Amino acid sequence: MLPSHRKPQVCVLGSAEPGSPAYDLAGQAGEALAKLGITLVSGCGSPATRVAAERAIQANGLVLSIVPPDQMPPPDWPATVVVPCGMGDARNLLMALAGDACIVIGGRAGTKSEVHLAWLHKRPLLPLVGHGGWSDELPANPPDERENSRILPWSSVADLKAALQTLGLVPGAD
């Protein structure tokens, strides 16, 4: 059997404003992913997804940013690898597919689109709960009745790490 070179990848989807508990947890989640050796995938377009990427980079993690326009973002964009897809909102499918799982923080219409696409393609969903936003509703209201993927809610970084371990995404986890 060939050795695996690919690190686990987790998408960070959603939105939360600076100063909110969800925003702070987004940053903590980014840092935790980096420290666990998980590549963070993000568009870095909302304050929450951007702070997650920034904190992952500060922790020496890898960040893949899939951006909607067809041009490279500025040099200070919080990513180690950037893919300008030129697809506008259709990029949401790439976001849904690019992770072994998707963290969902708060969220608006774009987040719902990404979550529904992730659900259709059987990606586990890890919604932040207890801190406001649409992600609070996801565990009790999945996209439909098909039970396509697991929904593992979290409300602290410890909960998030446990969910990632449950999914087998944490290196060295049993």
Secondary structure, 3 states (H helix, E strand, C coil): CCCCCCCCEEEEEEECCCCCHHHHHHHHHHHHHHHCCCEEEECCCCHHHHHHHHHHHHCCCCEEEEECCCCCCCCCCCCCEEEECCCHHHHHHHHHHCCCEEEEEECCHHHHHHHHHHHHCCCCEEEECCCCCHHHCCCCCCCCCCCCCCECCECCHHHHHHHHHHCCCCCCCC
